[in-house]
Every structure is written in structure tokens, then in C-alpha cells.
Amino acid sequence: MSISETAPVSSGALWTGRVLSGLIVLFMIFDGVIKLPPLDVVTQTMTLIGWPADPSVARLLGVIGLVSTALYAVPRTSVLGAILLTAYMGGAIATHMRIGSPLFSHTLFGVYLGIILWAGLFLRDPRARALIPFSR
């Protein structure tokens, strides 16, 4: 199915997609920004989940998250951003699985974010609807 064959989406669905995407963008901006300065809470948490307590590692993860989020927020690059954020969330899921975090509150949190991320993109972007066609 090409983009031109994608059925138009209602105004309500479009705004729902924008709101869902906005929530993801806001959360990821928060997540990335707190990793930029060498905050003790970030480095201590990274140690608890098995990452080195090195502020430069946290900063690199923050930059990766922010760049991916920026790509997701820009309509022209939103599909690439969604793919990169999905990979980023996959790393978080793997980290929590490795250390035995609680399943529904910690390990699957990245899955929840991924579902919201792709649902928001699906509702607001015809390219995503062409990429993931649901037949009627």
C-alpha cells in the first residue's frame, strides 16, 4: 500500500496521535536532559542497573535519546526517530531483564512507551499507516 492509497485519518485520530507523540517527546526530553549533567541520582541509578557510574556514559545515553527524540518529533524524520527510539527502549528492556527487575513496572516499561510511540506515529503520519497497514 502506498502513501497515496492510505485512507485519510479523522481529525480526532490526528489529534490523539499528536497528543500521544507529545507525551513520548516530553518524557524522552526529560529522560535525556537529566542524563546530561553529572547528577548523583543518575549515576547511582546506572550503577544499580549494571551500567558504569561514569557521567560520560550517562551523557552519551542522554544525547542518543535526545537526538532520536528530535528525529521523532520532526515530521520528515519521524519514522527514523521511531525506529531509533524503539531500539533505545529495547536496550532498556534488555538491561532490566538482565538484572531481574520487576516485569510489569520496570522491564515492560519500554514496551509500554513503544506502543504509545508507534500508536501516536500511526495516527498522525500516513507513512506509518502505509508501513503498518491494518486491513479492514
Salt bridges, closest charged atoms under 4 A:
ASP31 OD2 - LYS35 NZ 3.02
ASP125 OD2 - ARG127 NH2 2.71
